[in-house]
Amino acid sequence: MEINKSHDITGVITTEAIVEGRHVRLTSHPGYGTIAGEAGVTDLTGRLVDEPGVMLPATVSGAARASYIITWPVTNMKAPMMLPFVGPTYSFALRQMFDQATNLPLTGRTIYMTYPGYQNAQTIPSGTLALGFNGVGGEFTLTSGQYVYSANLQIPGSRLRVCDAVTDGAAAAGMLAETNGVTPELAEVSRFNATTFALTFRHL
């Protein structure tokens, strides 16, 4: 996803695995670093307890509130890195927490040698810090395959809606598609690259 213009940015925590560039709605969050089958918050400083969670829209009403487009946060972490990140069991753990036996094994985590935010359309794991962009006039570009294509999307000014799991299927939830007269319009096409099929749109 390319961020062309935006002035409204919110720090969020994912409550499920979400592909970058999907539209999401706000909700409560289960705790920073929490993944399926685990409990508790691994934020040792307590700075993240008031961060909102985000989730993909399941229904039309959820899609109407899915006004945030999600992307990876800027990070100063060095590779190798694991996501979702889990703080060390002991605050004095050394070697990026790998010197404590209680911090292993890394079940349910993926080790990355390159930060996934440097690539397009990478899945942001559940329980991970992310950025939600919102606001009228924000403009973004999505690569081919990251929206539901129809011929009218090649026409600037075409209105767009957010897909939901019930209407469009779980795989399309959070994607943009041509308006259907049911889900409220959220954005409109700014331009379309007929060679790469990259879609540029702006929030209404």
C-alpha positions in Angstrom: 0.0 0.0 0.0 1.2 3.5 -0.8 0.2 6.4 1.4 -0.1 9.4 -0.9 -1.8 11.8 1.5 -3.3 11.6 5.0 -3.6 13.8 8.1 -5.4 11.5 10.5 -3.4 8.6 11.9 -4.3 6.4 14.9 -2.2 3.8 16.6 -4.1 0.5 16.9 -3.7 -3.2 17.8 -4.9 -5.9 15.6 -7.4 -8.4 17.1 -7.0 -10.8 14.2 -4.6 -11.4 11.3 -5.2 -8.6 8.8 -3.6 -8.0 5.4 -2.1 -4.5 5.0 -4.4 -2.2 3.0 -7.7 -3.6 4.3 -10.3 -1.3 5.9 -11.1 -2.1 9.5 -13.3 -0.8 12.3 -12.4 0.0 15.9 -13.1 -2.4 18.7 -11.5 -3.3 22.1 -8.3 -5.3 22.0 -7.2 -8.5 23.9 -3.8 -7.2 24.8 -0.6 -6.3 22.9 1.2 -9.5 21.8 -1.7 -11.7 22.5 -2.4 -14.5 20.0 -5.0 -17.3 19.8 -4.7 -19.6 22.8 -2.9 -17.2 25.0 -4.0 -14.8 27.7 -2.5 -11.7 29.3 -0.8 -8.5 28.2 2.9 -8.6 27.5 3.3 -4.8 27.5 5.7 -4.3 30.5 5.3 -0.5 30.6 1.5 -0.3 30.5 1.6 2.3 27.7 -0.6 0.3 25.4 -3.6 -0.5 27.5 -5.7 2.4 26.0 -4.9 1.6 22.4 -8.0 0.7 20.4 -8.2 -2.7 18.7 -9.2 -3.1 15.0 -11.1 -5.9 13.3 -12.3 -6.7 9.8 -16.0 -6.0 9.1 -18.2 -9.1 9.4 -21.5 -7.5 8.3 -22.8 -4.5 6.3 -23.2 -2.5 9.5 -19.6 -3.3 10.3 -18.5 -2.3 6.8 -20.2 1.0 7.3 -18.0 1.8 10.3 -14.8 0.4 8.7 -13.3 3.8 7.9 -9.7 3.0 8.8 -7.2 1.6 6.3 -4.5 -0.4 8.1 -0.7 -0.6 7.5 2.4 -1.6 9.3 3.9 0.9 11.8 7.3 2.5 11.4 9.8 0.5 13.5 13.4 0.7 14.7 13.5 -3.1 15.4 16.5 -4.9 13.9 16.4 -8.2 12.2 15.9 -10.9 13.1 12.5 -10.0 14.5 9.5 -12.0 15.5 5.9 -11.1 15.0 3.6 -10.8 16.8 6.2 -9.4 19.2 6.1 -10.7 22.7 8.0 -8.9 25.5 10.4 -10.9 27.6 9.2 -12.8 30.6 11.8 -11.0 32.6 12.4 -7.3 32.0 16.2 -7.8 32.4 16.4 -10.4 29.7 19.4 -10.0 27.5 20.1 -10.8 23.8 16.7 -9.5 22.7 15.2 -11.8 25.4 16.6 -15.0 24.0 18.8 -15.7 27.0 15.9 -16.8 29.2 14.6 -20.4 28.8 11.1 -19.2 29.8 10.9 -17.1 26.7 11.1 -20.1 24.4 9.8 -21.8 22.3 8.4 -19.2 19.9 5.2 -21.1 19.2 2.8 -19.2 16.9 5.4 -16.6 15.9 7.2 -16.0 12.6 10.8 -14.9 12.5 11.5 -12.2 9.8 14.9 -11.3 8.4 13.3 -8.4 6.5 10.7 -6.1 8.0 7.4 -7.1 6.4 6.2 -3.5 6.3 8.7 -2.9 3.5 6.6 -5.1 1.1 3.1 -4.8 -0.2 0.1 -6.6 1.2 1.8 -8.5 4.0 -0.4 -10.0 6.7 -0.2 -8.1 10.1 -0.5 -10.8 12.8 -3.1 -10.6 15.5 -1.9 -8.7 18.6 0.4 -6.5 16.6 0.8 -2.7 16.7 -0.3 -1.1 13.5 -1.4 2.3 12.0 -4.9 3.2 11.0 -5.4 6.0 8.5 -8.7 7.8 8.5 -10.2 11.2 7.4 -11.7 13.0 4.5 -9.3 13.5 1.6 -6.8 10.8 2.5 -5.4 9.2 -0.7 -3.9 5.8 -1.0 -2.8 3.3 -3.7 -3.5 -0.4 -3.6 -1.7 -3.0 -5.7 -3.6 -5.4 -8.0 -5.4 -8.1 -6.1 -5.9 -6.0 -3.0 -9.4 -4.8 -4.0 -12.4 -6.3 -5.8 -12.0 -5.4 -9.4 -14.8 -4.3 -11.7 -14.6 -2.3 -15.0 -16.0 0.8 -13.4 -13.0 1.0 -11.1 -11.0 2.3 -14.1 -13.2 5.4 -14.2 -12.1 8.3 -11.9 -15.0 9.3 -9.6 -16.4 5.9 -9.3 -17.7 5.4 -5.7 -16.3 2.6 -3.5 -17.6 0.6 -0.5 -16.0 -1.7 2.0 -16.6 -5.4 1.6 -17.8 -7.5 4.6 -17.5 -11.2 5.4 -21.2 -12.1 5.1 -21.9 -10.3 1.9 -18.6 -10.8 0.0 -16.9 -13.7 1.8 -14.2 -13.8 4.4 -11.4 -13.4 1.9 -12.7 -10.1 0.7 -13.6 -8.6 4.1 -12.1 -5.1 4.3 -11.3 -4.8 0.6 -12.7 -2.0 -1.5 -15.3 -2.7 -4.2 -17.6 -0.8 -6.5 -20.6 0.5 -4.6 -23.7 -1.8 -4.5 -26.3 0.6 -3.2 -26.5 -1.1 0.2 -23.2 -0.4 2.0 -22.5 3.3 2.4 -19.9 4.8 0.1 -16.5 5.4 1.7 -14.2 6.4 -1.1 -13.9 7.3 -4.7 -11.4 6.4 -7.5 -8.8 9.0 -8.1 -6.9 7.2 -10.9 -6.3 3.7 -12.2 -3.1 2.3 -13.7 -4.2 0.2 -16.6 -0.8 -1.4 -16.9 -0.2 -2.5 -13.3 -3.9 -2.4 -12.2 -2.9 -0.2 -9.2 -5.9 1.6 -7.8 -5.6 5.0 -6.3 -8.6 6.3 -4.3 -9.4 9.0 -1.7 -11.6 8.8 1.3 -14.8 10.8 1.2 
